[in-house]
Amino acid sequence: MPLPTWDEQLRSLEGVVDELMATWRPDGPTEAEVQDMNKLALSILASGYLCRVHTDAKRPIFMPLWNYAINQGGPDPDYVYSTTEVEPDGVYVISGYRGSARFVEITQQTFDMMNLGQLGNGSPVPHTHDLDDLTLDDQGRFRVILSAERPVDHDGDWWPLDPRTKRLLMRKCACDWADEVDARVAISRLDDGGADMTPEETARRFSDLREWILGMIGFDMGLVRWYREHHGVNTFLRSTKIDSIGGLPTQAYYDGIYELEDDEALVIDAELPGTCRYWQALVADDRFCTVDWVNRQSSLNDTQARLDADGHFRFVVSKQDPGVPNWLDKGDHPWGVIQMRFNRGDRYPDPTIVKVKVSEVRDHLPADTPVVTPEQRAEQLAARREAAQLRQIW
């Protein structure tokens, strides 16, 4: 049977955006919304080539999964996400340089990215590995074997590879985007020479791209609507849902839905843990695309945020700039997601949330909250734009 041609493969993508629109804007999208979905679908197509077609478990490479260009799944702006397929009977070596960023964790995942519908139905996270648990030489280099059994002649670092694992997800966390140095990480398979992918396998993976796009975007639209149904609107609760769908086991997640008019704001007050390796907050749209964090202050982490004298982190979600340091810019989105995460905290907060007029925001903040002028905001955004681009997302 002949393999599909280029034109036949592209025809398989016809109707993808229409199908997504039927969920996102069933009452009829504007032209701008169609173009926005076109752009999102194209970006997920690009990630599909990188993460599904180009590489496989015999010739693994950590490929970029989510970032400001492939903005899907509510990516944390402080993370650089990469993924690769692995086979549970394979023997792999992961090596590189630790760098100075906050942490790097590599999670074993048991689900296939082509079947996200299985998430939440008993998809365990067997292991989450931390580069800080490894031995570093005097130049910050590391080397660890990943395999089902420790090799008999290996006395160095070793991580067990679970028999259910299908892929690895790496999160590199940096809070000072401009000055922290991200880790450089490579992976190689030791027990297989890595034969070229057959034409049949290439064609099969190319044919997967339709479902890759529909599955990725559709899953996250469904997740946001699950939050809306189960968490309510303009509320903020600790999430258990994300723990069952691949969230980092070392983190506590909080999720809420905002729905605001242009002159309205949410003021969220979070008492911080006594100790915590990392925390942050972000806003995303109703498809779980994080609001453009390069050009807008749509996220803040423990390095960027201003804490009040009582140790609380108070932040404001709105379209209009309220002129306060901890503003999260939701952009033009009428509704979407608010999310916080706390990594390895000694305890976790019970945040409060109140909806007010933008003009009333300061009534709900400490009296000593500084004023951020339009000129100061422009300077902050210029520095943020530069710092975001200085990170290596590939």
C-alpha positions, 0 to 999 in steps of 0.5 A: 500500500503506497504511503500518503503524499504530502497533499494527502497528509495536509488534507487530513488537517482540514476542518481542525480549526472549525472543530475546535471553534465548535467548542470554543465559540459555538455561538459564532466567532469573530474574525479575530477569534478565528485568526487567534485559533488559527495561530494557536493550532499552527503553533501546536502543529509545530510542536507536533512536528518537534515532539511527535514526528522528528524524534522517538524513543530510539533517538531521544532528544529533549524537544521544546514543548510549551513556551511563549511561542507554543503557548498551551496548557497554561505554561508557567512563564518561569519554566522551560518545558521540554519532553522526549519519548522513552521506552521502559526497557531502554537504557539512557544517559542524561548528562549536561551542566546544572547551571544556576537556575532555581531547579530542574526536575524531570518527571516520568509520565505514563501517558501517551501525548496522543491519548490525553483523554486517559489523564485522570483515570489512573495515570500515575507519576512514577518518579520525579527526579531533581538534578540537585540530587546528582553528583556534580563535578567542579564545573557543574557537570552531571551524568546519570543513567536511566534504566529499569535496573542499575547496570552491574558495572555502573557505580555512578548516579542512577535513576530507576525507569518505571515499566509504565513510563512512556515519556519524560517531561523536563521543567527548568525553573528560573525566577530571575530571567535575566541573570540565572543560567539555565541547565543544558541537558542531553539524553542518549540511548545506550542500548540501541544504535538508533536506527533511522525511522522507517518511512512507514513510521514517519508517515504514521507520525505525520498522520497523528498531527490532526489528533495531536492538535485536537487533543492538545487544545481540546483537552485544555479547553475542557479542563478550563470548563471543568474548573469553571463548573467545579470551582465556580467563577471569581473563586480561588481553590487548591486544585486536586484535578491537576494532581491527577493529570500530570502536575508536578508532585512536589507542587501544590496548585491553586486554580480559579476562574476570573470573569471580569468587566473592563472596570472590574478587578480581583484582589487575591490575598495569599499568606505565604508558606514559612519555607518554599522552594518556589512560588508564582501566580499567572493568568491565562485565557479560557483555552488555558493559554497563559496571557502573553508574558513577554509583553504583559505582566501576566505572571509574577514569581517570588523574585519579581513580586512585592510582599507586604509587611505582614508577609502576604502576597496580594495581587490584582487581576484586571484589564486596566492597570491599577497602578500597583506593583503586583498587577496581573494583566489579563488582557482583553480576555473576558474570562479565563484562569488564575493559577498559583503554584507552591513548590515544596512548601512547609504549608500551603495557604488558603487565599481569599479573593474579592471582586471590586471596581478597579477604582476601589483596588487600593481600599483592599490593599495595605496603605503603604502599597506603592504607586506604579506610574505609567512611566514606571510600568513601561520601564518594567515591561521593557526590562521584562521583555528583554529578560524573557527573551534571554532565556533559552527555550530550546 
